[in-house]
Amino acid sequence: MAEASKVEMRFPTQQHHRFLPFFLLAYRWVSLVPAMWLFLSAKGPITPDIAAIYLLAMAAGVSLLVTVTARFFGNPPAIKNPIFLGIDLLFMSILLALSGANRSLYTFHALSPLLVGAFFFQMQGTLLVTSSFTLLYLLTLLVVRQSYPLAIDVSLLFTQLAGAWLVTALFGSLSPLLKQLSQIQELLTTTYNDLTRRNAELAATHHHLEVIHELTLSLQTSDSQSVQQRLLKAVTIELGFSRAVIGLVNPSLQRLEDWQVHPPPANLDSVAEPVPLTPESGLISQVAIEQQVRWCPDGQALIADESANTWLRPGNWLILPMIWQERTVGVLLIGVETAGHVDTSDERWAVLTSLV
């Protein structure tokens, strides 16, 4: 039951921001396909002295730099860094201007930094990034036209910039919705995990109550040995302790006797001798007299009688007095892995206190 509480549910899109940078990097590379087609089919330079291979090499080199930076810095902080983003916008402006301006096949590729701004900075980032790109692009066209006679169609240029604005605004408006969806899914995940944990705790509590109920029914019988065996099995099998021993108090003879153990010893003929209820008889008798829970670490004698200690076998023992109407009616010994203080947060401890 304890393991069930550790199970966690995660929704597939809970951390969309974790995969978003890789989507943007993939888009950056895929958008180079039109330019690669141009390189394979072009028979001459796009603009004087600038061959298609040089432009493609520039675009691929910058994309490789972005990819490597994103790969080695984790959850790519570089691609959404404002300075890095500004440099990328300037490069895209130069690339568009040199590759034909409004006739450029790098138009989709140039949207990469705009999409980064839209996704990571939402609408404010969309306006800032797109405005910066528009200004840089127009300034770059003015500078490039001083060296290369570009034929610019104003209507096509306007359409190109309008498309950039519309696409970026669309993705910028989707970003808050994705963020909201992520928050809702995170809340659902937390709620699901909390309900799973509570269900596991309720199942464990129900199981423990069943143990107590069955033991209560067995107490109605007059056979003390069957009651002892039921209690021993509840401690070992139901609660998961390695071994348990019960001894009953004989008030007339003032001693502990009728010892029962589970699992049964290897030698079924061996029987523990009665232990006098005196402090000198050992730790078990002291627990019965003082009505206090005690630990007995491995190596410490439980009983002064050496033969009784051999029958109980060495180990770490938790010794609990069994009290009925303020009188000690017996002792319960539980084998534990390590001796120490009682962990009251352990659900089994509450069941043990109810049993004894």
Secondary structure, DSSP 8 states (H G I E B T S, - for coil): -TTGGG-----TTTTHHHHHHHHHHHHHHHTTHHHHHHHHH--S-SBTTB-HHHHHHHHHHHHHHHHHHHHHHSS-SGGG-HHHHHHHHHHHHHHHHHTTGGG-TTHHHHTHHHHHHHHHHHHHHHHHHHHHHHHHHHHHHHHHHHHS-----HHHHHHHHHHHHHHHHHHHHHHHHHHHHHHHHHHHHHHHHHHHHHHHHHHHHHHHHHHHHHHHHHHTSS-HHHHHHHHHHIIIIIT--SEEEEEEEETTTTEEEEEEEES--S-TT-----EESSGGG-HHHHHHHHT--EEE-TTS-SSSSHHHHHHH-SSEEEEEEEEETTEEEEEEEEEESS--S--TTSHHHHHHHHH-
